[in-house]
Amino acid sequence: MGVYETVIKDVFPDPSDRPNFVLCSNTHGLYSKGFLHSVHTAVGQIQLGIVPDTMGHNYEASYTAADRLMDAQLSLNDIADVSPGAHPPPRYLNLRNTIAALQNAPGLRASWEPFQDVRIAMLSKLVVNAFINPVSALLQCRNGEVFNSNYGSIIADRVCREAERVFRSQWIAEVHYQIRTAKEETGLAVRPAPFPRQLEAAVMRREIQRVVEMTKNNYSSMYMDVKLRRPTEIDFINGHIVAMGKKHKYRSLMNISLMELIKMRSAIPLAPQP
């Protein structure tokens, strides 16, 4: 994570010039055998979330208007109305067509979901990667071997505890902003949603265990990056958690350690096999 934030900061700082962005959480398994040659190793799913429009267009109007959560559904017509006589701007028509094409693409198993749900899924996956990727890369082992020692469990516990503290701090800041904005714009009080259970340390720790078991025979992408001396994504995994913590004056010591160890490991060639 953090790629979107970097792009809008460095490339599209002006919200009025910003294109549409669709973020996703992808659980398909694959690995690269070379340029334009990827191998699909496990069937998963892709959750698509449209970043809220900087121009105020509400892509989730039908969903938020539902009286009951069980009745809430997203509608492509909220992105762009294509009924006879309608003339939606190209910005929104192109977005509608993109979402429709992705959902209908065979094999992708892609679904468009509320942005906040996708964001939570991305954060949960981030924590899984923040443990499996650096630990397997440092030990140069398969995913299933990261818990061969009890020290692996200790590290996973600490990564999850730090992540929950960071995510809670961010959630509190966002809730305060929502309350303040609603009061200024409408004068009404809002009732914020509770902290997502998926981002609690115990729940994320169980998810790490599940993914390790499910991918026990696989090598992580960071393992391959270190082995082949390629740049790693550590700054966008553990580094993202560290950066979020800094915003709230919290030092994520385990994530800092894993990040710095990977950078040390990347600077030293692996010893040749005997």
Backbone bond lengths (Angstrom), bond angles and torsions (degrees), N, CA, C in turn:
res aa  C-N    CA-C-N  psi(-1)  N-CA   C-N-CA  omega(-1)  CA-C   N-CA-C  phi
1 M - - - 1.462 - - 1.524 109.54 -
2 G 1.323 114.43 170.25 1.449 118.83 -178.91 1.509 113.04 97.85
3 V 1.346 116.93 -12.18 1.466 119.77 179.84 1.528 109.80 -65.77
4 Y 1.341 116.77 -46.07 1.466 120.31 179.80 1.530 110.52 -59.07
5 E 1.321 116.46 -45.77 1.466 119.98 -179.52 1.527 111.26 -61.46
6 T 1.333 116.28 -38.38 1.467 119.99 178.71 1.525 111.41 -66.81
7 V 1.335 116.03 -41.20 1.464 120.60 -178.55 1.527 111.18 -64.07
8 I 1.335 117.35 -46.87 1.467 118.11 -177.99 1.526 111.60 -70.57
9 K 1.310 116.75 -27.10 1.471 119.94 178.76 1.527 110.70 -74.31
10 D 1.334 116.31 -43.87 1.465 120.12 -172.17 1.528 113.74 -94.15
11 V 1.352 117.26 -27.81 1.468 119.96 -173.73 1.527 112.70 -111.61
12 F 1.329 116.41 -39.61 1.468 120.18 -177.01 1.529 111.17 -125.07
13 P 1.335 117.79 61.83 1.476 119.05 -178.39 1.523 113.12 -67.49
14 D 1.339 117.60 -24.50 1.459 121.75 -179.89 1.533 109.34 -89.01
15 P 1.337 118.89 111.69 1.473 120.63 -178.42 1.521 113.85 -55.82
16 S 1.324 118.01 -30.46 1.466 120.14 -177.75 1.527 112.06 -71.64
17 D 1.330 117.77 -19.16 1.468 121.73 178.85 1.527 111.96 -100.83
18 R 1.311 117.01 3.71 1.458 121.00 -171.96 1.533 111.14 -81.50
19 P 1.321 118.30 132.02 1.468 120.24 176.36 1.521 110.79 -76.41
20 N 1.327 116.06 177.03 1.460 120.05 173.59 1.526 109.14 -72.28
21 F 1.327 115.32 143.78 1.459 120.61 175.10 1.529 108.61 -123.97
22 V 1.319 115.43 135.28 1.459 121.98 174.10 1.523 107.09 -117.59
23 L 1.325 117.10 116.69 1.457 121.91 176.88 1.521 108.97 -96.20
24 C 1.307 116.87 158.43 1.469 118.03 -179.24 1.518 110.85 -148.95
25 S 1.313 113.68 157.20 1.456 121.96 169.56 1.524 106.43 -114.42
26 N 1.329 116.48 123.47 1.463 121.97 -173.44 1.520 109.84 -117.66
27 T 1.339 117.36 124.15 1.464 120.59 179.72 1.528 112.19 -111.78
28 H 1.341 117.23 8.63 1.462 119.19 172.32 1.523 108.97 -65.42
29 G 1.317 116.14 146.11 1.457 120.18 176.30 1.518 110.94 -100.30
30 L 1.338 116.86 135.24 1.471 120.03 176.65 1.517 109.75 -159.50
31 Y 1.308 114.49 163.19 1.458 119.48 172.54 1.523 108.40 -144.11
32 S 1.310 115.17 159.27 1.460 120.89 -176.98 1.523 110.64 -97.05
33 K 1.346 115.88 134.16 1.457 121.21 173.86 1.524 111.58 -103.79
34 G 1.327 115.28 1.43 1.451 119.48 -178.96 1.511 110.54 151.18
35 F 1.310 117.00 -175.56 1.454 122.69 -177.78 1.523 110.63 -59.33
36 L 1.348 116.03 123.75 1.472 123.55 -179.71 1.528 112.81 56.98
37 H 1.330 117.31 28.35 1.467 121.08 178.57 1.527 109.06 -134.55
38 S 1.323 116.14 94.86 1.463 122.12 178.75 1.516 109.96 -113.26
39 V 1.315 116.39 145.94 1.457 122.56 -179.72 1.526 109.01 -111.65
40 H 1.338 116.32 123.75 1.464 122.36 179.21 1.529 108.07 -83.92
41 T 1.336 116.70 112.83 1.465 120.66 -173.06 1.528 114.22 -103.48
42 A 1.321 117.80 -19.53 1.466 120.11 -177.78 1.521 109.79 -153.74
43 V 1.326 115.98 136.30 1.460 121.26 179.45 1.526 109.65 -80.66
44 G 1.319 115.89 127.57 1.457 121.15 176.50 1.510 110.15 -131.34
45 Q 1.309 116.49 -142.39 1.453 120.94 177.18 1.525 109.41 -147.49
46 I 1.318 115.52 162.97 1.452 121.63 178.02 1.522 108.41 -122.65
47 Q 1.319 116.71 122.81 1.458 122.28 175.78 1.519 108.34 -100.57
48 L 1.327 116.56 120.93 1.457 122.62 -177.87 1.519 110.29 -100.77
49 G 1.310 116.73 133.81 1.456 121.34 177.01 1.516 110.16 -133.61
50 I 1.323 116.91 126.52 1.463 120.83 -179.25 1.529 108.96 -86.88
51 V 1.319 116.08 124.64 1.459 120.35 177.26 1.531 108.53 -62.01
52 P 1.337 118.50 132.92 1.477 120.71 -179.65 1.517 112.78 -49.20
53 D 1.320 115.13 139.69 1.460 122.19 -174.76 1.526 111.48 -70.09
54 T 1.328 116.70 131.54 1.463 120.82 178.47 1.523 112.18 -70.91
55 M 1.351 116.85 -14.57 1.465 120.98 -179.95 1.533 111.76 -94.57
56 G 1.332 117.16 2.69 1.455 120.71 175.91 1.519 115.99 91.67
57 H 1.330 118.28 1.97 1.468 121.63 178.60 1.527 109.21 -71.00
58 N 1.325 117.29 128.62 1.461 121.33 -176.65 1.525 110.35 -96.00
59 Y 1.327 116.64 104.36 1.461 121.15 -179.17 1.522 112.63 -74.53
60 E 1.319 116.49 -14.29 1.474 120.26 -174.82 1.525 111.65 -116.80
61 A 1.335 117.01 28.88 1.469 121.67 -174.99 1.526 111.93 -58.39
62 S 1.324 117.76 -45.87 1.465 120.94 -178.73 1.523 110.91 -65.09
63 Y 1.324 116.12 -37.26 1.467 120.79 -179.03 1.521 110.65 -65.66
64 T 1.325 116.69 -47.67 1.465 120.09 -176.71 1.521 112.56 -74.30
65 A 1.329 117.34 -20.68 1.467 120.54 -178.68 1.524 112.79 -82.21
66 A 1.322 117.54 -12.31 1.466 120.68 -177.28 1.523 110.46 -65.09
67 D 1.337 115.77 139.84 1.468 120.66 179.77 1.521 111.65 -71.38
68 R 1.330 115.55 -34.30 1.459 119.49 -178.60 1.527 108.74 -124.52
69 L 1.334 116.25 142.73 1.456 121.13 -178.19 1.517 111.42 -59.24
70 M 1.342 116.75 -36.04 1.461 119.69 -178.46 1.523 111.88 -67.26
71 D 1.319 117.32 -19.91 1.466 121.22 179.04 1.524 112.50 -94.68
72 A 1.329 117.43 -6.65 1.461 120.80 -174.15 1.525 111.04 -72.13
73 Q 1.312 115.83 130.16 1.461 121.63 178.02 1.521 110.05 -142.27
74 L 1.309 114.99 142.19 1.462 120.19 174.02 1.526 108.82 -79.26
75 S 1.312 116.30 149.13 1.464 121.04 -178.88 1.528 110.03 -131.76
76 L 1.336 115.78 131.79 1.464 120.17 176.64 1.520 111.27 -60.90
77 N 1.338 116.69 -26.12 1.467 119.91 179.88 1.524 112.03 -67.00
78 D 1.340 116.99 -20.45 1.462 119.60 176.05 1.524 111.30 -75.77
79 I 1.326 116.63 -21.20 1.465 120.12 174.39 1.525 109.37 -79.73
80 A 1.337 116.05 -50.17 1.467 121.26 179.19 1.517 108.63 -155.35
81 D 1.306 116.47 127.51 1.460 122.30 177.93 1.528 108.89 -81.51
82 V 1.333 116.40 118.82 1.468 120.08 -178.62 1.527 111.31 -111.99
83 S 1.330 116.24 19.21 1.461 119.17 177.47 1.531 109.91 -66.90
84 P 1.348 118.17 158.77 1.466 121.00 -179.00 1.535 111.94 -53.04
85 G 1.314 115.97 131.60 1.453 120.88 179.70 1.506 114.75 90.94
86 A 1.341 116.80 -13.06 1.476 120.08 179.38 1.527 109.26 -81.70
87 H 1.295 115.47 146.17 1.464 120.83 179.68 1.536 109.25 -133.48
88 P 1.336 116.68 73.97 1.465 119.35 -178.20 1.522 111.84 -66.45
89 P 1.319 118.33 145.67 1.469 121.35 176.25 1.529 110.43 -58.90
90 P 1.320 118.04 146.21 1.469 121.09 179.78 1.527 113.28 -54.24
91 R 1.342 116.35 -33.09 1.473 120.35 179.75 1.523 110.94 -55.50
92 Y 1.319 116.46 -42.47 1.465 120.50 -176.64 1.527 112.21 -88.80
93 L 1.312 117.91 -32.80 1.459 120.30 177.46 1.527 110.44 -64.64
94 N 1.319 117.10 -42.71 1.464 120.62 178.19 1.525 111.21 -62.94
95 L 1.326 116.33 -39.27 1.458 120.02 178.67 1.518 110.69 -65.40
96 R 1.327 117.26 -44.26 1.462 120.77 178.13 1.530 110.44 -58.20
97 N 1.326 116.60 -46.91 1.458 120.58 -178.72 1.523 111.99 -63.64
98 T 1.329 116.03 -35.68 1.469 120.21 178.76 1.524 111.14 -65.54
99 I 1.332 116.21 -47.59 1.466 120.14 179.87 1.526 110.64 -63.09
100 A 1.324 117.27 -42.72 1.464 121.24 179.45 1.528 110.70 -62.48
101 A 1.331 117.26 -43.33 1.461 120.82 -179.13 1.526 111.46 -64.54
102 L 1.327 117.07 -42.08 1.458 120.27 179.84 1.520 111.49 -65.09
103 Q 1.329 116.89 -40.35 1.466 120.08 -179.96 1.524 111.75 -67.51
104 N 1.321 116.74 -30.22 1.466 120.89 -176.67 1.523 113.59 -94.03
105 A 1.339 117.34 -2.26 1.462 120.23 -178.04 1.530 110.36 -71.74
106 P 1.333 117.64 123.01 1.472 120.39 -179.75 1.532 111.05 -60.84
107 G 1.317 115.76 136.17 1.454 120.36 174.81 1.511 115.98 88.97
108 L 1.336 117.95 -23.53 1.464 119.30 -178.38 1.525 112.27 -72.46
109 R 1.339 115.07 -32.88 1.473 121.10 -175.36 1.530 109.62 53.18
110 A 1.322 114.81 49.75 1.466 121.48 -177.39 1.520 110.75 -95.83
111 S 1.304 116.62 140.59 1.464 121.76 177.19 1.519 109.13 -135.99
112 W 1.327 115.20 140.98 1.470 121.02 176.15 1.515 107.98 -87.23
113 E 1.316 117.09 126.11 1.458 121.96 -176.11 1.531 109.92 -132.65
114 P 1.331 117.35 161.96 1.472 119.61 178.55 1.526 110.98 -53.17
115 F 1.316 115.20 139.68 1.463 120.05 -174.64 1.522 112.05 -56.32
116 Q 1.324 117.16 -40.99 1.462 119.55 -177.87 1.530 110.83 -64.27
117 D 1.338 118.31 -36.57 1.464 121.30 177.84 1.526 110.69 -64.96
118 V 1.318 115.98 -41.62 1.470 120.31 179.35 1.527 109.68 -66.76
119 R 1.302 116.88 -40.53 1.467 120.91 179.06 1.530 110.85 -60.35
120 I 1.323 116.93 -42.05 1.465 120.74 177.94 1.526 110.47 -64.09
121 A 1.339 116.93 -42.99 1.461 120.86 178.60 1.526 111.06 -62.13
122 M 1.330 116.38 -38.18 1.465 120.40 179.39 1.528 111.18 -66.84
123 L 1.329 117.10 -40.01 1.461 120.33 179.27 1.525 110.74 -67.27
124 S 1.330 116.28 -40.06 1.463 119.85 177.84 1.524 110.81 -61.98
125 K 1.333 116.11 -44.75 1.464 119.80 178.56 1.520 111.23 -66.52
126 L 1.317 116.79 -34.14 1.461 121.22 177.63 1.521 110.79 -56.67
127 V 1.326 116.62 -43.29 1.466 120.56 -177.85 1.524 110.68 -69.14
128 V 1.320 117.10 -38.32 1.471 120.17 175.31 1.528 109.70 -58.10
129 N 1.328 115.69 -47.65 1.474 120.13 -179.93 1.524 111.99 -67.81
130 A 1.343 116.76 -30.15 1.469 120.54 -178.39 1.520 111.51 -68.03
131 F 1.325 117.00 -18.90 1.464 119.94 174.45 1.527 111.23 -98.74
132 I 1.329 117.01 -56.65 1.467 120.31 -172.16 1.524 112.30 -62.55
133 N 1.326 117.31 -45.81 1.461 120.07 -174.31 1.527 113.25 -62.48
134 P 1.331 119.00 -58.08 1.467 117.21 -177.25 1.526 113.95 -67.31
135 V 1.337 117.52 -36.97 1.468 118.90 -178.27 1.525 110.64 -67.09
136 S 1.323 117.33 -45.17 1.475 119.57 179.51 1.521 110.88 -66.75
137 A 1.338 117.28 -33.45 1.469 120.25 179.13 1.524 110.92 -70.97
138 L 1.321 117.42 -40.91 1.459 120.77 179.77 1.527 111.13 -66.94
139 L 1.333 116.29 -40.53 1.466 120.68 -178.33 1.521 112.43 -85.99
140 Q 1.359 116.22 -10.96 1.469 122.00 -175.21 1.530 110.18 50.25
141 C 1.348 114.21 58.36 1.457 120.80 -178.18 1.519 110.68 -133.91
142 R 1.326 116.28 167.94 1.457 121.27 173.64 1.526 109.47 -70.35
143 N 1.335 115.88 160.18 1.469 119.72 -178.97 1.521 111.96 -56.35
144 G 1.326 116.44 -39.12 1.462 120.12 -175.88 1.505 114.70 -69.30
145 E 1.330 118.41 -9.06 1.460 121.45 -178.00 1.521 113.86 -96.90
146 V 1.344 117.01 -2.51 1.471 118.91 -176.04 1.524 112.26 -68.41
147 F 1.330 117.91 -19.24 1.463 120.74 179.02 1.526 112.19 -105.92
148 N 1.334 117.43 16.71 1.463 119.08 178.86 1.525 111.76 -63.99
149 S 1.320 116.46 -24.86 1.460 122.20 175.05 1.525 108.69 -114.47
150 N 1.323 116.23 150.16 1.460 120.35 177.61 1.517 111.95 -63.53
151 Y 1.345 117.03 -21.28 1.457 119.75 178.88 1.530 110.81 -63.72
152 G 1.321 117.36 -28.83 1.460 120.42 176.50 1.517 111.32 -61.94
153 S 1.335 116.15 -41.41 1.471 120.62 178.59 1.528 110.82 -66.16
154 I 1.307 116.87 -38.38 1.466 120.33 179.44 1.526 110.30 -63.41
155 I 1.334 116.67 -43.75 1.467 120.62 179.61 1.522 110.29 -64.95
156 A 1.335 117.20 -43.75 1.467 120.49 -179.94 1.524 110.71 -61.41
157 D 1.332 117.27 -41.90 1.466 120.84 178.39 1.534 110.81 -59.82
158 R 1.317 116.37 -43.88 1.469 119.89 -177.78 1.520 111.77 -68.49
159 V 1.329 116.82 -39.76 1.464 120.06 177.37 1.527 109.71 -59.13
160 C 1.322 116.90 -43.97 1.468 120.83 -178.39 1.527 112.22 -68.60
161 R 1.310 117.70 -40.61 1.463 120.21 179.37 1.528 110.71 -64.39
162 E 1.327 115.82 -42.92 1.463 118.91 178.53 1.524 110.86 -64.16
163 A 1.323 116.54 -42.84 1.464 119.91 -178.96 1.521 111.16 -62.98
164 E 1.345 117.83 -42.84 1.459 119.08 179.51 1.531 110.26 -61.83
165 R 1.315 117.13 -42.06 1.469 118.78 -179.58 1.532 110.57 -61.82
166 V 1.329 117.00 -42.97 1.465 121.11 178.87 1.533 110.49 -63.70
167 F 1.336 116.67 -47.08 1.466 120.54 -177.81 1.529 111.50 -65.10
168 R 1.326 116.85 -36.45 1.467 119.73 177.54 1.530 110.88 -65.85
169 S 1.317 116.30 -41.08 1.467 119.99 179.04 1.522 110.20 -62.07
170 Q 1.329 116.51 -42.37 1.458 120.65 179.04 1.522 110.82 -66.52
171 W 1.319 116.75 -41.27 1.469 121.74 -179.80 1.533 110.66 -63.23
172 I 1.330 117.19 -42.98 1.472 121.01 178.89 1.524 109.98 -61.84
173 A 1.338 116.67 -43.33 1.469 120.27 179.40 1.524 110.90 -62.12
174 E 1.331 117.25 -40.67 1.458 120.77 -179.82 1.528 111.55 -69.79
175 V 1.319 116.89 -37.15 1.471 120.50 177.78 1.527 109.88 -63.42
176 H 1.314 116.96 -45.26 1.470 120.24 178.70 1.531 110.91 -60.32
177 Y 1.338 116.09 -38.80 1.468 119.76 178.67 1.526 110.59 -66.14
178 Q 1.326 117.44 -42.51 1.467 121.30 179.11 1.526 111.13 -61.62
179 I 1.317 116.57 -44.49 1.462 120.84 -179.33 1.525 110.43 -63.55
180 R 1.331 116.21 -45.06 1.457 120.54 -179.03 1.532 111.25 -65.51
181 T 1.326 117.30 -42.66 1.463 121.27 -179.37 1.520 111.26 -65.76
182 A 1.331 116.45 -43.73 1.468 119.92 -179.75 1.521 110.97 -63.02
183 K 1.318 116.64 -39.57 1.459 120.16 -179.38 1.530 110.69 -66.77
184 E 1.343 116.72 -39.34 1.462 120.32 -179.58 1.525 111.83 -70.22
185 E 1.337 117.17 -36.65 1.456 120.26 -173.32 1.527 112.98 -88.52
186 T 1.336 116.62 -35.18 1.470 119.17 -175.20 1.520 113.49 -122.17
187 G 1.320 116.84 -17.28 1.455 120.18 -175.78 1.513 113.12 76.77
188 L 1.340 116.14 3.76 1.457 120.93 -177.62 1.520 110.82 -101.67
189 A 1.309 115.12 150.28 1.459 120.31 176.04 1.524 109.08 -84.15
190 V 1.322 116.83 144.49 1.465 121.18 177.41 1.522 108.84 -113.37
191 R 1.311 113.60 150.65 1.463 119.25 177.63 1.527 108.09 -106.42
192 P 1.327 118.05 102.14 1.464 119.65 -175.71 1.522 112.33 -67.95
193 A 1.322 115.21 153.68 1.461 120.41 176.42 1.524 109.46 -68.51
194 P 1.329 118.24 151.95 1.466 120.25 178.59 1.523 110.75 -69.43
195 F 1.316 115.85 162.80 1.453 120.94 177.28 1.529 109.29 -58.32
196 P 1.340 118.36 131.78 1.471 121.00 -175.72 1.522 112.72 -60.46
197 R 1.308 115.84 128.59 1.457 120.40 179.94 1.530 111.24 -62.62
198 Q 1.335 117.22 -31.40 1.471 120.63 -178.82 1.519 112.46 -62.04
199 L 1.352 116.69 -18.67 1.456 120.68 -177.43 1.526 112.75 -102.40
200 E 1.325 116.45 10.43 1.459 119.80 173.56 1.531 108.77 -76.93
201 A 1.320 116.58 146.05 1.467 121.35 -173.56 1.525 112.41 -56.30
202 A 1.331 117.03 -44.68 1.468 119.83 -177.04 1.524 111.44 -64.19
203 V 1.324 116.28 -38.72 1.472 120.24 -179.87 1.529 109.89 -68.88
204 M 1.339 117.62 -43.69 1.470 120.16 178.55 1.519 111.22 -65.33
205 R 1.336 116.85 -33.52 1.476 120.02 178.68 1.524 110.39 -65.89
206 R 1.335 117.63 -40.03 1.467 120.19 176.95 1.527 110.81 -66.50
207 E 1.330 116.90 -34.59 1.460 120.01 178.65 1.530 110.66 -67.08
208 I 1.314 117.47 -38.33 1.465 120.06 175.06 1.523 109.95 -59.29
209 Q 1.333 116.46 -46.45 1.460 120.92 -179.39 1.524 110.92 -60.11
210 R 1.328 116.19 -41.91 1.475 121.17 -179.25 1.526 110.61 -64.17
211 V 1.321 116.72 -45.44 1.463 120.19 -177.19 1.531 110.81 -69.18
212 V 1.321 117.21 -38.36 1.464 120.31 177.02 1.524 110.00 -59.30
213 E 1.318 117.06 -45.24 1.467 121.00 -179.92 1.523 110.95 -66.08
214 M 1.327 116.22 -41.59 1.465 120.70 -176.97 1.535 111.64 -68.35
215 T 1.339 116.68 -30.92 1.476 120.97 -176.17 1.530 111.01 -114.31
216 K 1.304 117.22 27.69 1.465 121.17 -170.79 1.523 113.69 -60.09
217 N 1.320 118.15 -27.39 1.468 120.12 -179.28 1.530 112.96 -93.79
218 N 1.329 116.36 0.57 1.468 120.49 -176.65 1.524 111.63 -91.69
219 Y 1.338 114.81 157.90 1.451 121.68 169.03 1.526 107.58 -103.36
220 S 1.314 117.44 135.75 1.459 120.45 -178.71 1.522 110.61 -71.54
221 S 1.332 115.13 161.00 1.470 119.97 178.99 1.521 110.89 -63.11
222 M 1.331 117.37 -34.39 1.463 119.49 -179.41 1.523 111.03 -72.84
223 Y 1.318 116.85 -32.90 1.469 120.72 172.97 1.522 109.18 -56.00
224 M 1.353 116.08 -47.99 1.461 120.39 -178.25 1.530 111.14 -67.35
225 D 1.330 116.61 -38.07 1.469 119.63 179.54 1.531 110.55 -61.36
226 V 1.322 116.15 -45.36 1.465 119.75 -179.91 1.526 110.16 -67.35
227 K 1.317 116.74 -43.64 1.465 120.83 -178.44 1.528 111.54 -60.96
228 L 1.340 115.86 -39.48 1.469 120.97 -177.26 1.527 112.50 -95.53
229 R 1.333 116.53 6.02 1.474 123.25 178.05 1.529 111.45 58.71
230 R 1.319 115.66 43.94 1.464 121.77 174.82 1.519 108.80 -101.25
231 P 1.338 117.90 157.58 1.469 119.56 174.68 1.529 110.15 -59.57
232 T 1.319 116.71 141.80 1.465 120.82 178.92 1.530 109.88 -97.99
233 E 1.330 114.60 170.86 1.468 120.98 177.67 1.519 111.57 -98.62
234 I 1.322 117.51 21.97 1.468 120.80 -173.39 1.520 112.63 -57.88
235 D 1.349 117.93 -34.23 1.467 120.32 -179.02 1.521 112.01 -68.25
236 F 1.346 117.12 -23.00 1.458 121.15 179.91 1.533 111.86 -100.25
237 I 1.317 116.93 4.07 1.482 120.26 177.68 1.532 107.35 -115.96
238 N 1.316 117.92 -91.47 1.475 119.36 177.12 1.522 111.14 -61.35
239 G 1.333 116.40 -35.27 1.461 119.96 179.19 1.516 112.89 -62.07
240 H 1.326 116.56 -31.68 1.471 119.66 178.43 1.526 110.58 -69.32
241 I 1.319 116.92 -40.97 1.470 120.63 176.88 1.524 109.91 -63.71
242 V 1.330 116.73 -42.43 1.470 121.02 178.84 1.526 110.25 -61.57
243 A 1.338 116.83 -44.54 1.470 120.38 -178.93 1.525 111.48 -65.34
244 M 1.340 117.25 -40.15 1.464 120.06 176.58 1.522 110.31 -62.10
245 G 1.325 116.84 -41.13 1.455 120.39 179.14 1.519 112.18 -62.85
246 K 1.320 116.72 -39.58 1.472 120.53 -179.99 1.520 111.17 -60.73
247 K 1.324 117.00 -36.57 1.466 120.69 179.18 1.523 111.01 -59.40
248 H 1.321 116.39 -27.63 1.468 121.05 -177.21 1.533 111.40 -111.98
249 K 1.356 114.96 20.62 1.474 121.45 175.45 1.532 112.42 59.42
250 Y 1.340 115.49 40.21 1.469 120.76 178.19 1.524 108.77 -126.66
251 R 1.336 115.89 131.15 1.465 120.91 179.24 1.528 109.00 -97.12
252 S 1.323 116.07 117.12 1.468 122.25 179.75 1.532 107.98 -86.94
253 L 1.319 116.41 84.51 1.465 121.01 -167.24 1.528 113.38 -62.91
254 M 1.346 118.08 -40.01 1.462 119.09 -179.71 1.521 110.58 -68.59
255 N 1.320 116.25 -41.07 1.465 119.24 178.71 1.524 111.32 -67.83
256 I 1.331 116.96 -36.90 1.473 120.21 175.24 1.523 109.83 -61.47
257 S 1.332 117.19 -44.37 1.466 121.35 -178.56 1.525 111.29 -62.76
258 L 1.340 116.66 -45.88 1.468 119.66 179.95 1.527 110.76 -63.32
259 M 1.326 116.41 -40.91 1.458 120.54 179.91 1.535 110.89 -62.61
260 E 1.324 116.84 -45.93 1.465 120.05 -177.82 1.530 111.64 -70.91
261 L 1.327 117.36 -33.49 1.463 120.07 177.89 1.526 111.26 -67.17
262 I 1.327 116.31 -38.70 1.466 119.00 177.47 1.526 110.48 -64.80
263 K 1.323 117.11 -39.51 1.467 119.61 178.62 1.533 110.79 -66.81
264 M 1.325 117.06 -34.76 1.463 120.32 174.58 1.530 110.79 -67.45
265 R 1.319 115.78 -44.73 1.469 120.94 -179.24 1.535 110.54 -61.94
266 S 1.333 116.58 -38.73 1.463 120.93 -178.48 1.523 112.15 -68.87
267 A 1.316 116.35 -23.10 1.464 120.39 -177.96 1.527 112.76 -85.23
268 I 1.354 116.73 -8.72 1.454 120.69 -176.74 1.518 109.48 -119.49
269 P 1.309 120.08 121.68 1.478 120.66 178.74 1.513 110.90 -59.77
270 L 1.329 115.51 142.76 1.455 119.89 176.53 1.520 109.09 -66.25
271 A 1.336 116.60 145.82 1.452 120.49 178.42 1.521 109.07 -65.79
272 P 1.336 118.39 139.00 1.469 120.24 179.68 1.519 111.14 -63.76
273 Q 1.340 115.77 148.50 1.457 120.05 178.65 1.537 109.18 -69.73
274 P 1.339 117.25 137.39 1.481 119.70 179.79 1.531 110.46 -67.33
